[in-house]
């Protein structure tokens, strides 16, 4: 089981009341919410391995170089001419909780993997490529639908309202909702665009039109071949818009497709049955008032 950790703690932050606080009054709703997610996921799915995949770089420069608008709307402050990375705009009471989440995961002994210059999606893509058995990817990010593969047992657990109400996405569910398979989702996403990631898409090509074009021409290469074929069934408007979007279409697949071969640091994916550092964990539980959320995680790990 691979966790898109930031996606989950963002959902926890917005799904758990901010009134959930540490003894000193600091909000810990994201920390406790993520722990509740982990407890529920391990209880429901019984993974042998669990990796919390992290965004070491939430907006890699190599993606921005190809599409400058990539996640640009999320940047709270840029530093022209400086080495400092962009700062992601996150709620003021969430940022202080992230180091606590990392400390708790480390004390529990849950593997936490991030790679400089790459997003958690790329860590997940690489771990999925290396996997020799079934993989459950837990994310609220549709981009990872591209990894769904029934033959290899790769599914996405997609929380709808909390992890207790999650949709399990396999090839049948993906095809029913979008009319594509896993790899086809990359082509769909780049044609449609995604405002949440700053991907402009092809003007006038929405999700349904993109799905129809992919069904008719197979893949992005087939669609662009149809642009060059005056006898194809493209409308004049579609042909013109796709033709004008060639510079974007040439680079978008590299941006949208998750990496599958990045170098990973050493990690132990085995789901811990007992905490790696019980004394540190106890201190964190007391300092941050983790209460029943941590107790539930410990109970499911020992089950």
N, C-alpha and C positions, 0 to 999 in steps of 0.2 A: 504494500500500500504506500503510495506516494502522495504526500500532502503538498498542495500549493499553499504554503503556510500564510503568506500575506493575504491572499484571497480569503482564507478562512478567518484570520483574525480581524480583517476589515468587516466581514459579515458578522462576526461575534460582537464587534464594537457597536455596530448599528442595530444589532438584534437583542442585545442585553442591556438593560437600563443602566445609565451612568451612575445611578444611586448605589450600585454595587461597588463598595469602596474598601480600601485597606483601613486598618485601625487609625491611621493618621489622616484619613479623609481623601487620600489619593484614589481616583477611579481605577478599578482593576477589572472592568467589565470585559475588555478584550482578552485579558489573561484567563479569567475564569471561563469565559465563553469558549475559548479555544480548547481548554482542558475538558470542558463538557463535550465538545465535538469529538475529541480524541477518545474519551471514554465511550461515547455512543458508537463510534466507528469500530473500535476494537471489539466491543461487545456484540455488535451486529454482524461483523464480517470476519472476525478471528484471523487477522493477518499473521503470518509467521515473521514477516519483516515490515518495518515501518520507517520511512525516511521523511523528515520534515525538510522540504526543499525551499531554499531561501533566495530572495532577490539580492544578490551581492551588488548588482547594478540594475536598477529598475528601468533605466533608459539608456541602453548601451550606445556608445557613440557610433559604432559601426552601423547600427540600424538608422540612427539619425542622419548619418552621412548619405544614406540612400534615400530616405524620405524625411526631410527636415521637420515635417509636421508631426512625426511620430511622438505621441504622448506629450506634445508641446504644451497643450492646454493644462496639463497637470503640474507644470513647472511653476513654483512659487517665486523663484529668484534665480536668474542666470548670472554668470560671472564672466562677461566677455574678456577674452585675453588672459584669463587665469586658469590655473590647473584644477580649481575646485569643480566638482561635479555639480550638475543641476540638483536642486533640492526639491523633492517631491512634496506637493501640497497635501498634507494629512491633517486631520483634526488635532488641535493642540493637546487634547487629553489622551490621544492615542500614542503619539510618538514616545512618551516616557514609558509606556507599557511594553514596547518592543524589546528593550534589553531585559526586562523581567521575564518575558516569554522565553527568550533565548537561555537565560540562566536556569529557568525551571526545566526546559527540555534537556539541557545538558546535565542537570542534576538527576533527572529521571534516567538518563542514559539513552534517550531517543536520539537517533542519528540526525544531525542537522548539517545539511550540505548546501553550500553556496560557492560559486566560482566567480572570481573577478571578471568583469566585462560581460557577464551573462546574467540573464534573468532566471527565475525559478523554472519557468517554462522550458528553458534549455537544459537545465539539470534534469527535469522530468523526462524530456525527450531522450537524453543520453542514457539515463537509467532504464528507461523503457526499451531502448534499442539493445541494451546489454542483458536484459532479463531473459531467463531461461524458462520461466513459468508464467502463470497468469499475473496480471497487474491490475490493481484498482487505483485509478487516479482520482483524487478528491479535489475538486476545484469549482469555483464559481465563474471561471473564465472559459468562454466558449471556444477560444483559440485551441484548446487542448483536445477538442473533438477530433482534430486531424489525426490523433494517435490511435483512435478506436480501431480495433482489429480483432474480429471474432476468432480468426484462425489461431492467433497467439493468445487469446484470452485477455485482451486489453480492453477495459471498460473505463468509463468516466462516471463517477458518482457526483452528481451535480445538485448541490443544495438549492432548494426552492425557497422555503421559509424555515431556516434552521436545518441542521443535519438530520433531524428526525423525519423531515418531509423532503427527502432527496429523490431525484430521478436517476435511475441507473440507465446510462446511455450505452447501448451496444449498436451494432450495425443496423439492425432493424429499426430501432428508435431513431437513429440518425437519419436513415433514409425516409422514414415516415415524416419527420419534421422538416427536413431540408432537401430531400430528394437526391442526396449524394452519399458516397462512402467516406471513410476517414480521410484519405489523401485528397479526395475531391472537395473537402471542406476548405482547404487552403485556397483553391481557385474560387470557390463561392465567396469566401471572406474578402479576398482582395478585390473581386469585381464589385461586390456589394459595398465595400468600405465598412469602417467601424469608427464612429465618432469617439467612442471611449478610448480608442488607441491612436486617434489622430490619423487614421487611414482614410484618404479621400475617396477611394473607390473610383469607378468609372461613372461620370455623370449620366443620370437617367437609367442606370442599371441597378435596380433594387434587388432584393433577395429573390423574389419570385422569378423575375426576368433572368437573373443569373442562373438559377436552377434550371429554367427551361433551356437556356443556351447550352449549359453543360450536358443536359439530357440529349440535346440534338447533336452536339458536336464532340462530346466525349470528355474533353478537358480544355484547359486554357490554350494549349497549342492548337487544338482543333478549331477553337473559336477564332483564333487569329489567322489560321489558314482560310477560314470562311470569309474573313474580312478581305483577304486578297483574291478571293474567288468571286467574280461578278455574278456567277450563276447560283451562289449559295442563297439560302432563304433568309438571310439577315435583312431587316428593314433598312432603308437608306439612313435613317436616324441612328440605328444601332451601329451600322457600318462606320458612319462618320465619327461617332463618339468613341468607339473602340480604336479607330485609326488615330484619332487625336490623343488618345491616352497611351500610346505606345511607350513613351519614356517612363511613365509610371508602371505600366505592366511589365516592363523589362526588369525592374528592380524589386517590385512588390513581393514576388515569391520568396526572395531571400529574407525579406523582413518578416513576413507572416509565418513562414515555415520555422518550426522550432529546431534548434540544433540537435544533432544526434550523436556527436562525437567529440564533445568538449572534454578536456582533461579534468578528472575528478580527484579531489583530495582523498586520503585514506578515510574510511568510515566503516562502522559496523552496523549493518542494517537490522540485525536481529532484534526483535521486539523484547525489551528487557522484562524479566519477570519480577525483579526487585530493583529498587533505585540504585543508580551508580554511586551516588553520594548522598546517603540518607541524612547525614548531619546537616549538610548544606541545604538539602531539600526541606528539612524541618525548620531551619532558620528562615528560609524564604516563605514557607507557609505561614509562619508566625508574623513575619515582617509585613507581608502583603495580604494577610487574611484570606488565604486560598480555600480554607474550609472544606465544604462538601465537594467542591469541584475537583480538588486534588485527591480527596478520599475515593471518589468514584473512579478516577484514573488508576489509582493504586489497586483498587479492587478488581478492575477488569484486567490489569496486567497480570495479577496473580491467579486469575481464574483458569 
